[in-house]
């Protein structure tokens, strides 16, 4: 890593930008529901708390932990219960299920399929 300081710096900057965008998803979800009295930093901190809370529990026992945490933390900002549930579903889809879906698509694409020119086989 000492020899590739530029690559490490680039990876660090890209990871920082990725985390900023990931943790800002709830802010934009709530803004899409017309909730204007939000602080970007405050919502990002609450999303970090949700991720940390969910990481404490093992998967079978922690099912619904993220949703409950979202409901508990963001219920003060969302006026209606129906809006809160819709915001939670949209948030969960964007941060969890969309990643799995796109990961499955990325797994299905192999480098051979990405090549535009077909490979020629040499006959000996």
N, C-alpha and C positions, 0 to 999 in steps of 0.2 A: 504494500500500500504506500510505502514511502516513495517508490518510483512513479506511482500514478496519482500524484496529488491532484492534478487537474481533473481526472476522472472521478476521484472521491468527492471533490468539491462539486462537480456537476451532478453527481448522484445525490448528494446532500441537498442541493438547491431544488432539484426535481422532486425529491421526497417531501421536502418542506412545502412546496407548492401543492403537491398531491394531498397532503394532510390538511392544508388550509381549505382546499376545495371540498374534501370529504366532510370535514367538520362544519362547513358552512351550509350543507344541504338542508338541515332543519330550518335555518333562517329563511332561505328562499322558498321552502315549502310553506312556512307560515305566512310569508309575504304574499304568496300566491292566493292565499285565502283572505286577503285584504286586511291583515293585521299589521298595522303600521308602527305601533309603539314598541318596537323591538330594538335591542342593541345587538349588533353583529357579534361582538366579542362575548357578550353575555350568553347568547344562544350557543356559540361555539363552545364555551366553557361547560354549559349544561350537556351538550352532546358528548364532550370528552368524559364527563361524569357518567353518562349512560354507558358508554363503551367500557369504562373501568368497572362499573358495577356489574355489567354482564360478564366480564372476564373473570369475576370472582367465583361464579357458579358453574358447575359442570353442566354440560348440555342437557341431559335428561331432566335434571331438577331445575334448571334455569330457563326452561321453556316459558316464554311469556315475560321474562324478566325485563327485556328491553322495552317491550310494549308497556308494561306497568310503569317502568321508570319514565318513559316518555309521557305517559298520561299524568303521572304525578308532578313532574317538573314543568310541563308546558300547560297544564290546566289553568294556571293563573292568567295566561295570555290569550287563550282561546275562549270566546264567549259561550259557545254552544257545545254540547256533548257530541252532536253529530259531526260538527266541524272538526272537533278534536280527533274523533275516530278516523275520519277521512284523511286528515293531516298525518295521523300516525301510520295509516296504511300506505300512503304515498311515500312518506319518509322511509318506511321499512322496505318498500319495493325498490326505491332508489339506492339505498345503502346496503342492502343485503341480497335481495333476489336478482336485481339487475346484474350485480357482479357475478353471481353464479351462472346466470343465463349467458352473459358475454364470455365468461370463462369456458363454458361448454362449447360455444361457437368457436372460440380460439383453439380449443383442444381438437375440434373436428377438422380444422384447417391444417393440412400438413405442408411442409415446404415444397413437396413435389407438385401439389395443386396450385401453389402460388406462382410457379414458373409459367410464363406465358408461352415460351418456346418449348415444344416437345423435345425430349432428349432422343438423340439418334443412337441406335444400338449398332455396335461394330460387329460385323460378321467376320470370323477368322477362317 
